[in-house]
C-alpha cells in the first residue's frame, strides 16, 4: 500500500484560494526585508563597529585599529552629504526633505568644528603657545597654500625669471614696444 505524501501548508493553501497567494508573496517580501536587515553588506561595517565600541556595547576587535589607519582620510563633504541624503531616502523621507536635513546637519557640524578650533586657539593663547594650524581649512585656502610655492618661485627662482624675461622679449617683438 502506498502512503500519500503530505503537501506543505504553504503550497496546499495556495492552490485553494487566490487570497492566500497574496499572503505568500507578502511573506516572501517580509523575509527579503529581514534578510536585508540582517545583511552585513548593508551600511559601513567599520562605522557601525566604531559606534558599538564607543557605546561600550561591544569589545574593541583587533582589526578595528588597523582598519581605522587604512581609512583615515576624510571623505569630501559632497560625498558625505550625498550618502546622508541616500540614507534618509531609504528611511522613506522624500528627496527635498532629505536634502534639507542633510544640509542642516552639515552646517551644524561645520559650526561645531569652527567653535572647537576657536576654543583650541584660545587655549593656546592662554598657555602662551602658538595656535595650532586649522584642521578644517576651506578648500580655497588649501589650494592657495599648495600654489603659494609656485607663485614665490615665479618671482625668486632665477631659471623661471629667465624664462619670464624671454617671454616678455618675445611679446615685445610681436606687438612692438607698447610699454608693457
C-alpha positions in Angstrom: 0.0 0.0 0.0 1.3 3.4 -1.0 1.1 6.2 1.6 0.0 9.6 0.2 2.7 12.3 0.5 1.8 15.3 2.6 1.9 18.7 0.9 3.4 21.6 2.8 0.8 24.0 4.1 2.3 26.8 2.1 1.6 25.1 -1.2 -1.6 23.4 -0.1 -3.3 26.7 0.8 -2.0 28.4 -2.4 -4.0 26.1 -4.6 -7.2 26.5 -2.7 -7.8 30.3 -2.7 -6.3 33.3 -4.6 -6.1 35.4 -1.5 -3.6 33.1 0.1 -1.2 33.6 -2.9 -1.1 37.2 -1.9 -0.2 36.2 1.6 2.6 34.1 0.4 4.0 37.0 -1.7 3.7 39.3 1.3 5.5 36.7 3.5 8.3 36.5 0.9 8.7 40.3 0.8 8.9 40.3 4.6 11.6 37.6 4.5 13.6 39.6 2.0 13.4 42.7 4.1 14.5 40.8 7.2 17.4 39.3 5.2 18.4 42.7 4.1 18.3 44.0 7.6 20.5 41.1 8.8 23.0 41.5 5.9 26.4 42.7 6.9 26.9 44.2 3.5 24.4 47.0 4.2 25.9 50.1 5.6 29.5 50.6 6.6 30.7 47.8 8.9 33.6 50.0 10.2 31.4 52.9 11.3 28.8 50.5 12.8 31.5 48.7 14.8 33.0 52.1 15.9 29.6 53.2 17.2 29.2 49.9 19.1 32.6 50.1 20.7 32.1 53.8 21.6 28.8 52.9 23.3 30.5 50.1 25.1 28.1 47.6 23.6 30.9 45.6 22.1 34.6 45.0 22.9 37.1 46.5 20.5 38.0 43.9 17.9 41.7 43.5 17.0 41.1 44.6 13.3 39.5 47.9 14.2 42.6 49.9 14.8 44.3 48.7 11.5 41.1 49.4 9.5 40.9 53.0 11.0 44.5 53.6 9.9 43.7 52.4 6.4 40.6 54.5 6.1 42.0 57.5 8.0 41.4 60.0 5.2 38.3 62.2 5.4 35.8 61.9 2.6 34.9 65.0 0.7 31.9 66.9 2.2 29.9 66.3 -1.1 30.2 62.6 -0.7 29.2 62.6 2.9 26.2 64.9 2.0 25.1 62.6 -0.8 25.4 59.4 1.4 23.3 61.1 4.1 20.6 62.1 1.6 20.5 58.5 0.3 20.3 57.1 3.9 17.3 59.4 4.6 15.7 58.5 1.4 16.0 54.8 2.3 14.1 55.6 5.5 11.2 56.9 3.5 11.8 60.7 3.6 11.3 62.4 0.2 14.3 63.9 -1.5 13.7 67.6 -0.8 13.3 67.0 2.9 16.3 64.6 2.9 18.4 67.3 1.3 17.2 69.9 3.8 18.0 67.7 6.7 21.4 66.7 5.4 22.2 70.4 4.7 21.2 71.4 8.2 23.4 68.6 9.7 26.3 69.6 7.5 26.1 73.3 8.6 25.7 72.3 12.2 28.8 70.1 12.0 30.8 72.8 10.3 29.7 75.3 13.0 30.8 72.8 15.8 34.2 72.4 14.1 34.7 76.1 13.9 33.8 76.6 17.6 36.2 73.7 18.5 39.1 75.3 16.6 38.3 78.7 18.1 38.5 77.1 21.6 41.8 75.4 20.7 43.3 78.8 19.6 42.0 80.4 22.8 43.6 77.7 25.0 46.9 78.0 23.1 46.9 81.8 23.6 46.2 81.4 27.3 49.2 79.0 27.6 51.4 81.4 25.6 51.8 78.9 22.7 51.5 79.4 19.0 47.9 78.4 17.9 47.7 75.1 16.0 47.0 75.1 12.3 43.3 74.9 11.4 42.4 71.2 11.0 39.4 72.2 8.8 40.6 74.8 6.4 38.5 75.9 3.4 39.2 74.2 0.1 40.2 77.5 -1.5 42.8 78.2 1.2 44.2 74.7 0.8 44.6 75.2 -2.9 46.2 78.6 -2.4 48.6 77.1 0.2 49.7 74.5 -2.4 50.2 77.1 -5.1 52.0 79.6 -2.9 55.3 77.8 -3.5 55.0 78.2 -7.3 53.9 81.8 -7.0 57.1 82.6 -5.0 59.2 80.6 -7.5 57.9 82.8 -10.3 59.5 85.9 -8.7 62.6 84.4 -7.0 63.8 81.4 -8.9 66.5 82.5 -11.4 65.6 79.9 -14.1 61.9 80.9 -14.0 62.9 84.6 -14.1 65.0 83.9 -17.2 62.1 82.2 -18.9 59.8 85.0 -17.9 62.2 87.6 -19.4 62.4 85.6 -22.7 58.6 85.6 -22.9 58.5 89.3 -22.3 61.1 89.9 -25.0 59.1 87.7 -27.5 55.9 89.6 -26.7 57.7 92.9 -27.2 58.9 91.8 -30.6 55.4 90.6 -31.7 53.4 93.5 -30.5 56.1 96.2 -30.7 57.3 98.2 -27.8 54.0 99.3 -26.3 55.3 99.9 -22.8 54.4 96.7 -21.2 
